[in-house]
Amino acid sequence: MRNIWDEKRIRTELARLDARTGLRGAGLPVRFGNARCTLGVFSVREDQPYFRFSNWWFQNPDWPEECALDVIRHEYAHYMDWQLYGGSGHGTTWKQCCVMIGAAPVRLYQQEREEYYRDIHRQEEEWGSLRAGDLVRHPKFDLGKIREVGGEGPNRYAVIDFGVNGIRKLNLKWIRENCVSEREGRDRDGNICGHITG
């Protein structure tokens, strides 16, 4: 994982959300504190809106990236709700904003989600060496060659060319659970042959 979230990186996500919503959240002040119980805040004091995030969480290199992004989006949804509907809190309009920008519409941080992402990343590290050119033996399509590995977190995938069985885009978790990874090798005549590694 090894993700450190500084102001620049947080503003990058805020700017991405701005591009989606037409708002200007990336221009608001971003402050930091060291709270352990409050991961993020969108606040308006004396008509001056700002975001505040916890260094205790955002400077933790082992905190899953997906959790940090969800906290940023959660607070952005508060900003969006305030801008569009004059709302505050975790009501219906805030939940609508969450859905529109991809935040989980839940009031409190969920430790179970963090553990879920940690588990996904542990599994990815085990198979992190999968790359274009590697061979994978599929239970139905037989041997295929990886053309591309992409995506993030639980959405990581591989595009695999199974020859006559076509090109398939498969989730890495599914590949881990159902396929055998093979390293590409060549025999004396230069033909590709697989060496089973998992």
Accessible surface in RSA format (square Angstrom, percent):
REM  Atomic radii and reference values for relative SASA: ProtOr
REM  Chains: A
REM  Algorithm: Lee & Richards
REM  Probe-radius: 1.40
REM  Slices: 20
REM RES _ NUM      All-atoms   Total-Side   Main-Chain    Non-polar    All polar
REM                ABS   REL    ABS   REL    ABS   REL    ABS   REL    ABS   REL
RES MET A   1    60.34  31.2  17.54  11.6  42.80 101.9  25.53  21.7  34.81  46.1
RES ARG A   2   170.24  71.5 149.10  76.0  21.14  50.3  66.44  90.8 103.80  62.9
RES ASN A   3    21.15  14.6  19.56  18.9   1.58   3.8   1.12   2.7  20.03  19.4
RES ILE A   4    80.56  45.8  68.61  51.1  11.95  28.8  68.61  49.4  11.95  32.4
RES TRP A   5     6.35   2.5   6.35   3.1   0.00   0.0   6.27   3.3   0.08   0.1
RES ASP A   6    73.98  51.8  71.71  71.4   2.26   5.4  31.53  74.2  42.45  42.3
RES GLU A   7    70.27  40.3  67.65  51.2   2.62   6.2  19.88  38.4  50.39  41.1
RES LYS A   8   164.98  80.5 157.29  96.5   7.68  18.3 104.74  94.3  60.23  64.2
RES ARG A   9    72.41  30.4  68.16  34.7   4.25  10.1  36.45  49.8  35.96  21.8
RES ILE A  10     0.00   0.0   0.00   0.0   0.00   0.0   0.00   0.0   0.00   0.0
RES ARG A  11    62.67  26.3  61.82  31.5   0.86   2.0  39.34  53.8  23.33  14.1
RES THR A  12    87.49  62.2  80.59  81.7   6.90  16.4  68.45  91.9  19.05  28.8
RES GLU A  13    12.87   7.4  11.14   8.4   1.73   4.1   4.01   7.8   8.86   7.2
RES LEU A  14     0.00   0.0   0.00   0.0   0.00   0.0   0.00   0.0   0.00   0.0
RES ALA A  15    47.50  43.7  42.01  64.8   5.48  12.5  42.82  60.3   4.68  12.4
RES ARG A  16   102.59  43.1  94.06  47.9   8.53  20.3  69.96  95.6  32.63  19.8
RES LEU A  17     0.00   0.0   0.00   0.0   0.00   0.0   0.00   0.0   0.00   0.0
RES ASP A  18    18.08  12.7  15.91  15.8   2.17   5.1  11.65  27.4   6.43   6.4
RES ALA A  19    92.26  84.8  50.07  77.3  42.19  96.0  63.55  89.5  28.71  76.0
RES ARG A  20   139.64  58.6 101.93  52.0  37.71  89.8  41.13  56.2  98.51  59.7
RES THR A  21    39.12  27.8   5.16   5.2  33.96  80.9  13.81  18.6  25.31  38.3
RES GLY A  22    67.38  83.1   0.00   N/A  67.38  83.1  37.00 101.5  30.38  68.0
RES LEU A  23    27.41  15.3  18.94  13.5   8.47  21.3  21.19  14.9   6.22  16.7
RES ARG A  24   196.96  82.7 191.48  97.6   5.48  13.1  66.48  90.9 130.49  79.1
RES GLY A  25     0.00   0.0   0.00   N/A   0.00   0.0   0.00   0.0   0.00   0.0
RES ALA A  26    22.78  20.9  17.61  27.2   5.17  11.8  17.95  25.3   4.83  12.8
RES GLY A  27    68.76  84.8   0.00   N/A  68.76  84.8  36.12  99.1  32.64  73.1
RES LEU A  28    25.79  14.4  25.56  18.3   0.24   0.6  25.79  18.1   0.00   0.0
RES PRO A  29    63.10  46.0  56.29  51.3   6.82  24.8  62.96  52.0   0.14   0.9
RES VAL A  30    14.16   9.3   0.00   0.0  14.16  34.1   0.00   0.0  14.16  38.4
RES ARG A  31   114.00  47.9 109.27  55.7   4.72  11.2  41.78  57.1  72.21  43.8
RES PHE A  32    66.21  33.1  33.99  21.1  32.22  83.8  33.99  20.6  32.22  92.2
RES GLY A  33    23.40  28.9   0.00   N/A  23.40  28.9  23.40  64.2   0.00   0.0
RES ASN A  34   113.15  78.0  93.95  90.8  19.20  46.2  30.66  73.8  82.49  79.7
RES ALA A  35    47.18  43.4  34.04  52.5  13.14  29.9  44.81  63.1   2.38   6.3
RES ARG A  36   153.53  64.5 141.81  72.3  11.72  27.9  41.98  57.4 111.55  67.6
RES CYS A  37   124.33  94.0  94.25 105.1  30.08  70.7  38.14  96.6  86.20  92.9
RES THR A  38    58.83  41.8  52.98  53.7   5.85  13.9  25.44  34.2  33.39  50.5
RES LEU A  39    18.81  10.5  15.78  11.3   3.03   7.6  15.81  11.1   3.01   8.1
RES GLY A  40    10.85  13.4   0.00   N/A  10.85  13.4   0.71   1.9  10.14  22.7
RES VAL A  41    33.50  22.0  31.28  28.3   2.21   5.3  33.50  29.1   0.00   0.0
RES PHE A  42    28.27  14.1   8.14   5.0  20.13  52.4   8.14   4.9  20.13  57.6
RES SER A  43    20.15  17.0  15.26  20.4   4.89  11.3   9.36  19.9  10.79  15.1
RES VAL A  44    52.64  34.6  24.13  21.8  28.51  68.7  24.13  21.0  28.51  77.3
RES ARG A  45   157.61  66.2 153.27  78.1   4.34  10.3  48.68  66.5 108.92  66.0
RES GLU A  46   166.90  95.8 132.04  99.9  34.86  83.0  60.71 117.4 106.19  86.7
RES ASP A  47   119.68  83.8 105.36 104.9  14.33  33.9  26.43  62.2  93.25  93.0
RES GLN A  48   119.82  67.0 119.67  87.5   0.16   0.4  39.07  83.2  80.75  61.2
RES PRO A  49    21.22  15.5  19.68  17.9   1.54   5.6  19.68  16.3   1.54   9.6
RES TYR A  50     7.00   3.3   7.00   4.0   0.00   0.0   1.93   1.4   5.07   6.3
RES PHE A  51     0.00   0.0   0.00   0.0   0.00   0.0   0.00   0.0   0.00   0.0
RES ARG A  52    84.83  35.6  84.07  42.9   0.76   1.8  18.20  24.9  66.63  40.4
RES PHE A  53     1.58   0.8   0.01   0.0   1.57   4.1   1.55   0.9   0.03   0.1
RES SER A  54     2.84   2.4   0.24   0.3   2.60   6.0   2.00   4.3   0.84   1.2
RES ASN A  55    45.67  31.5  43.88  42.4   1.80   4.3   7.55  18.2  38.13  36.9
RES TRP A  56   106.31  42.7  90.89  44.0  15.42  36.2  87.92  46.9  18.39  29.8
RES TRP A  57    29.66  11.9  29.29  14.2   0.37   0.9  29.34  15.6   0.33   0.5
RES PHE A  58     0.20   0.1   0.00   0.0   0.20   0.5   0.06   0.0   0.14   0.4
RES GLN A  59    69.26  38.7  59.35  43.4   9.91  23.6  31.22  66.5  38.04  28.9
RES ASN A  60    45.05  31.1  39.09  37.8   5.96  14.4  11.27  27.1  33.77  32.6
RES PRO A  61    51.50  37.5  51.50  46.9   0.00   0.0  51.50  42.5   0.00   0.0
RES ASP A  62    56.07  39.3  56.07  55.8   0.00   0.0  13.73  32.3  42.34  42.2
RES TRP A  63     1.99   0.8   1.48   0.7   0.51   1.2   1.48   0.8   0.51   0.8
RES PRO A  64     0.00   0.0   0.00   0.0   0.00   0.0   0.00   0.0   0.00   0.0
RES GLU A  65    46.50  26.7  46.48  35.2   0.02   0.0   2.82   5.5  43.68  35.7
RES GLU A  66    31.21  17.9  24.90  18.8   6.31  15.0  23.04  44.6   8.17   6.7
RES CYS A  67     5.04   3.8   1.94   2.2   3.10   7.3   3.04   7.7   2.00   2.2
RES ALA A  68     0.00   0.0   0.00   0.0   0.00   0.0   0.00   0.0   0.00   0.0
RES LEU A  69    21.73  12.1  21.73  15.5   0.00   0.0  21.73  15.3   0.00   0.0
RES ASP A  70    24.27  17.0  24.23  24.1   0.05   0.1   7.11  16.7  17.17  17.1
RES VAL A  71    12.04   7.9  11.17  10.1   0.87   2.1  12.04  10.5   0.00   0.0
RES ILE A  72     0.00   0.0   0.00   0.0   0.00   0.0   0.00   0.0   0.00   0.0
RES ARG A  73    48.87  20.5  48.87  24.9   0.00   0.0   0.63   0.9  48.24  29.2
RES HIS A  74    23.94  13.1  23.94  16.6   0.00   0.0   9.10   9.4  14.84  17.3
RES GLU A  75    11.69   6.7  11.69   8.8   0.00   0.0   0.00   0.0  11.69   9.5
RES TYR A  76     0.00   0.0   0.00   0.0   0.00   0.0   0.00   0.0   0.00   0.0
RES ALA A  77     0.00   0.0   0.00   0.0   0.00   0.0   0.00   0.0   0.00   0.0
RES HIS A  78    23.92  13.1  22.17  15.4   1.75   4.5  13.24  13.6  10.68  12.4
RES TYR A  79     5.83   2.7   5.83   3.3   0.00   0.0   2.06   1.6   3.77   4.6
RES MET A  80     2.38   1.2   2.38   1.6   0.00   0.0   2.38   2.0   0.00   0.0
RES ASP A  81     1.92   1.3   1.92   1.9   0.00   0.0   0.41   1.0   1.52   1.5
RES TRP A  82    78.67  31.6  71.29  34.5   7.38  17.3  50.35  26.8  28.32  45.9
RES GLN A  83    87.30  48.8  56.00  40.9  31.30  74.5   3.32   7.1  83.98  63.7
RES LEU A  84    86.74  48.3  56.44  40.4  30.30  76.2  58.85  41.3  27.89  75.1
RES TYR A  85   107.80  50.3  71.96  40.9  35.85  93.3  57.77  43.4  50.03  61.7
RES GLY A  86    63.23  78.0   0.00   N/A  63.23  78.0  28.29  77.6  34.94  78.3
RES GLY A  87    17.79  21.9   0.00   N/A  17.79  21.9  16.76  46.0   1.02   2.3
RES SER A  88   104.32  88.2  76.46 102.0  27.86  64.2  43.55  92.7  60.77  85.1
RES GLY A  89    35.21  43.4   0.00   N/A  35.21  43.4  29.32  80.5   5.89  13.2
RES HIS A  90    57.13  31.2  39.96  27.8  17.17  43.9  35.21  36.3  21.92  25.5
RES GLY A  91    39.36  48.5   0.00   N/A  39.36  48.5  36.80 101.0   2.57   5.7
RES THR A  92    99.45  70.7  91.03  92.3   8.42  20.1  55.61  74.7  43.84  66.3
RES THR A  93    46.19  32.9  45.38  46.0   0.81   1.9  35.60  47.8  10.58  16.0
RES TRP A  94     0.25   0.1   0.25   0.1   0.00   0.0   0.25   0.1   0.00   0.0
RES LYS A  95    97.66  47.6  97.47  59.8   0.20   0.5  41.30  37.2  56.37  60.0
RES GLN A  96    85.52  47.8  81.29  59.4   4.23  10.1  30.96  65.9  54.57  41.4
RES CYS A  97     0.14   0.1   0.14   0.2   0.00   0.0   0.00   0.0   0.14   0.2
RES CYS A  98     0.00   0.0   0.00   0.0   0.00   0.0   0.00   0.0   0.00   0.0
RES VAL A  99   105.15  69.2  86.44  78.3  18.71  45.1  90.61  78.7  14.54  39.4
RES MET A 100    92.62  48.0  77.16  51.1  15.46  36.8  63.72  54.2  28.90  38.3
RES ILE A 101     1.79   1.0   0.86   0.6   0.92   2.2   0.86   0.6   0.92   2.5
RES GLY A 102    46.31  57.1   0.00   N/A  46.31  57.1  31.17  85.6  15.14  33.9
RES ALA A 103     5.78   5.3   0.00   0.0   5.78  13.2   0.84   1.2   4.94  13.1
RES ALA A 104    19.93  18.3  11.56  17.8   8.36  19.0  17.37  24.5   2.55   6.8
RES PRO A 105    55.02  40.1  46.89  42.7   8.13  29.6  46.89  38.7   8.13  50.5
RES VAL A 106    52.46  34.5  47.90  43.4   4.55  11.0  51.61  44.8   0.85   2.3
RES ARG A 107   153.15  64.3 136.87  69.8  16.28  38.8  42.90  58.6 110.24  66.8
RES LEU A 108   121.74  67.8 115.70  82.8   6.05  15.2 118.15  83.0   3.60   9.7
RES TYR A 109    72.17  33.7  36.18  20.6  35.99  93.7  43.50  32.7  28.67  35.3
RES GLN A 110    65.54  36.6  59.55  43.5   5.99  14.3  13.17  28.0  52.37  39.7
RES GLN A 111    90.73  50.7  87.56  64.0   3.17   7.5  47.98 102.1  42.76  32.4
RES GLU A 112   129.72  74.5 120.61  91.2   9.11  21.7  70.99 137.3  58.73  47.9
RES ARG A 113    77.09  32.4  75.46  38.5   1.62   3.9  28.90  39.5  48.19  29.2
RES GLU A 114     7.01   4.0   7.01   5.3   0.00   0.0   0.00   0.0   7.01   5.7
RES GLU A 115    79.59  45.7  77.51  58.6   2.08   5.0  42.42  82.0  37.17  30.3
RES TYR A 116   105.42  49.2  98.28  55.9   7.14  18.6  80.04  60.1  25.38  31.3
RES TYR A 117    26.68  12.5  26.68  15.2   0.00   0.0   2.37   1.8  24.31  30.0
RES ARG A 118    40.48  17.0  40.48  20.6   0.00   0.0  12.25  16.7  28.24  17.1
RES ASP A 119    60.78  42.6  60.78  60.5   0.00   0.0  12.70  29.9  48.08  47.9
RES ILE A 120     4.08   2.3   4.08   3.0   0.00   0.0   4.08   2.9   0.00   0.0
RES HIS A 121    23.44  12.8  23.10  16.1   0.34   0.9  16.09  16.6   7.35   8.6
RES ARG A 122   119.97  50.4 117.37  59.8   2.60   6.2  61.44  84.0  58.53  35.5
RES GLN A 123    40.31  22.5  40.31  29.5   0.00   0.0  16.49  35.1  23.82  18.1
RES GLU A 124    23.23  13.3  22.23  16.8   0.99   2.4  11.01  21.3  12.22  10.0
RES GLU A 125   118.23  67.9  91.18  69.0  27.04  64.4  47.52  91.9  70.71  57.7
RES GLU A 126   133.24  76.5  98.45  74.5  34.79  82.8  44.52  86.1  88.72  72.4
RES TRP A 127    44.25  17.8  39.49  19.1   4.75  11.2  18.92  10.1  25.33  41.1
RES GLY A 128    50.95  62.8   0.00   N/A  50.95  62.8  26.25  72.0  24.70  55.3
RES SER A 129    60.08  50.8  46.53  62.1  13.55  31.2  43.29  92.2  16.79  23.5
RES LEU A 130    11.26   6.3   3.86   2.8   7.41  18.6   3.86   2.7   7.41  19.9
RES ARG A 131   132.30  55.5 130.70  66.6   1.60   3.8  59.04  80.7  73.26  44.4
RES ALA A 132    62.72  57.7  41.76  64.4  20.96  47.7  42.10  59.3  20.61  54.6
RES GLY A 133    22.10  27.2   0.00   N/A  22.10  27.2  19.70  54.1   2.39   5.4
RES ASP A 134     6.76   4.7   6.76   6.7   0.00   0.0   0.00   0.0   6.76   6.7
RES LEU A 135     5.36   3.0   5.36   3.8   0.00   0.0   5.36   3.8   0.00   0.0
RES VAL A 136     0.00   0.0   0.00   0.0   0.00   0.0   0.00   0.0   0.00   0.0
RES ARG A 137    90.91  38.2  88.37  45.0   2.54   6.0  39.64  54.2  51.27  31.1
RES HIS A 138    14.07   7.7  10.25   7.1   3.83   9.8   7.50   7.7   6.58   7.7
RES PRO A 139    98.02  71.4  51.36  46.8  46.66 169.6  64.92  53.6  33.10 205.7
RES LYS A 140   162.34  79.2 132.98  81.6  29.36  69.9  84.97  76.5  77.38  82.4
RES PHE A 141    29.47  14.7  28.46  17.6   1.01   2.6  28.46  17.3   1.01   2.9
RES ASP A 142    78.69  55.1  75.98  75.6   2.71   6.4  26.16  61.6  52.53  52.4
RES LEU A 143    55.43  30.9  40.76  29.2  14.67  36.9  40.76  28.6  14.67  39.5
RES GLY A 144     2.84   3.5   0.00   N/A   2.84   3.5   2.84   7.8   0.00   0.0
RES LYS A 145    76.93  37.5  76.03  46.7   0.89   2.1  44.29  39.9  32.64  34.8
RES ILE A 146     2.18   1.2   0.00   0.0   2.18   5.3   0.00   0.0   2.18   5.9
RES ARG A 147   134.83  56.6 110.98  56.6  23.85  56.8  39.64  54.2  95.19  57.7
RES GLU A 148    80.97  46.5  77.49  58.6   3.48   8.3  28.44  55.0  52.53  42.9
RES VAL A 149    38.21  25.1  10.07   9.1  28.14  67.8  10.07   8.7  28.14  76.3
RES GLY A 150    14.05  17.3   0.00   N/A  14.05  17.3  14.05  38.6   0.00   0.0
RES GLY A 151    37.20  45.9   0.00   N/A  37.20  45.9  18.47  50.7  18.73  41.9
RES GLU A 152   118.15  67.8 111.96  84.7   6.19  14.7  49.87  96.5  68.28  55.7
RES GLY A 153     6.57   8.1   0.00   N/A   6.57   8.1   0.29   0.8   6.27  14.1
RES PRO A 154    32.99  24.0  22.69  20.7  10.30  37.4  25.87  21.4   7.12  44.2
RES ASN A 155   110.68  76.3 101.58  98.2   9.10  21.9  24.20  58.2  86.48  83.6
RES ARG A 156    63.48  26.7  62.66  31.9   0.82   2.0  10.66  14.6  52.82  32.0
RES TYR A 157    44.80  20.9  44.80  25.5   0.00   0.0  20.40  15.3  24.40  30.1
RES ALA A 158     0.00   0.0   0.00   0.0   0.00   0.0   0.00   0.0   0.00   0.0
RES VAL A 159    26.00  17.1  26.00  23.5   0.00   0.0  26.00  22.6   0.00   0.0
RES ILE A 160     0.00   0.0   0.00   0.0   0.00   0.0   0.00   0.0   0.00   0.0
RES ASP A 161    41.03  28.7  36.24  36.1   4.79  11.3   6.18  14.6  34.85  34.8
RES PHE A 162     6.75   3.4   0.00   0.0   6.75  17.6   0.91   0.6   5.84  16.7
RES GLY A 163    54.49  67.2   0.00   N/A  54.49  67.2  39.47 108.3  15.02  33.6
RES VAL A 164   156.03 102.7 115.82 104.8  40.22  96.9 124.34 108.0  31.69  86.0
RES ASN A 165    56.18  38.7  48.84  47.2   7.34  17.7   6.88  16.6  49.30  47.6
RES GLY A 166    29.12  35.9   0.00   N/A  29.12  35.9  29.03  79.7   0.09   0.2
RES ILE A 167    88.76  50.5  61.01  45.4  27.76  66.9  61.01  43.9  27.76  75.3
RES ARG A 168    90.69  38.1  87.19  44.4   3.50   8.3  17.51  23.9  73.18  44.4
RES LYS A 169   138.66  67.6 109.10  66.9  29.56  70.4  58.81  52.9  79.86  85.1
RES LEU A 170    30.57  17.0  28.49  20.4   2.09   5.2  30.57  21.5   0.00   0.0
RES ASN A 171    57.63  39.7  49.54  47.9   8.09  19.5  25.66  61.8  31.96  30.9
RES LEU A 172     6.91   3.8   6.91   4.9   0.00   0.0   6.91   4.9   0.00   0.0
RES LYS A 173    73.80  36.0  72.52  44.5   1.28   3.1  30.76  27.7  43.04  45.9
RES TRP A 174    94.38  37.9  92.13  44.6   2.26   5.3  70.13  37.4  24.25  39.3
RES ILE A 175     0.00   0.0   0.00   0.0   0.00   0.0   0.00   0.0   0.00   0.0
RES ARG A 176    34.76  14.6  14.33   7.3  20.43  48.6  11.15  15.2  23.61  14.3
RES GLU A 177   115.29  66.2  79.33  60.0  35.96  85.6  41.42  80.1  73.88  60.3
RES ASN A 178    61.77  42.6  39.98  38.6  21.79  52.5  10.11  24.3  51.67  49.9
RES CYS A 179    12.81   9.7   0.00   0.0  12.81  30.1   1.22   3.1  11.58  12.5
RES VAL A 180    51.55  33.9  51.28  46.4   0.26   0.6  51.55  44.8   0.00   0.0
RES SER A 181     9.83   8.3   9.83  13.1   0.00   0.0   6.83  14.5   3.00   4.2
RES GLU A 182     1.32   0.8   1.32   1.0   0.00   0.0   0.03   0.1   1.30   1.1
RES ARG A 183    62.48  26.2  62.33  31.8   0.15   0.4  32.66  44.6  29.81  18.1
RES GLU A 184    58.37  33.5  31.51  23.8  26.86  64.0  15.67  30.3  42.70  34.9
RES GLY A 185    25.78  31.8   0.00   N/A  25.78  31.8  25.78  70.7   0.00   0.0
RES ARG A 186   144.74  60.8 112.20  57.2  32.54  77.5  45.78  62.6  98.95  60.0
RES ASP A 187    64.34  45.1  48.32  48.1  16.02  37.9  34.34  80.8  30.00  29.9
RES ARG A 188   243.67 102.3 200.27 102.1  43.40 103.3  86.89 118.7 156.79  95.0
RES ASP A 189   123.34  86.4  89.22  88.8  34.12  80.7  25.19  59.3  98.14  97.9
RES GLY A 190    37.86  46.7   0.00   N/A  37.86  46.7  26.35  72.3  11.51  25.8
RES ASN A 191    85.18  58.7  80.73  78.0   4.45  10.7  22.74  54.7  62.44  60.4
RES ILE A 192    74.87  42.6  48.05  35.8  26.82  64.6  48.05  34.6  26.82  72.8
RES CYS A 193    55.34  41.9  50.57  56.4   4.78  11.2  31.77  80.5  23.57  25.4
RES GLY A 194    34.38  42.4   0.00   N/A  34.38  42.4   1.24   3.4  33.14  74.2
RES HIS A 195   123.62  67.6 120.99  84.1   2.63   6.7  78.37  80.8  45.25  52.7
RES ILE A 196   113.03  64.3  95.92  71.5  17.11  41.2  95.92  69.1  17.11  46.4
RES THR A 197    71.86  51.1  31.98  32.4  39.88  95.0  37.82  50.8  34.05  51.5
RES GLY A 198    65.33  80.6   0.00   N/A  65.33  80.6  57.65 158.2   7.68  17.2
END  Absolute sums over single chains surface
CHAIN  1 A    11209.8       8814.3       2395.5       5570.8       5639.0
END  Absolute sums over all chains
TOTAL         11209.8       8814.3       2395.5       5570.8       5639.0
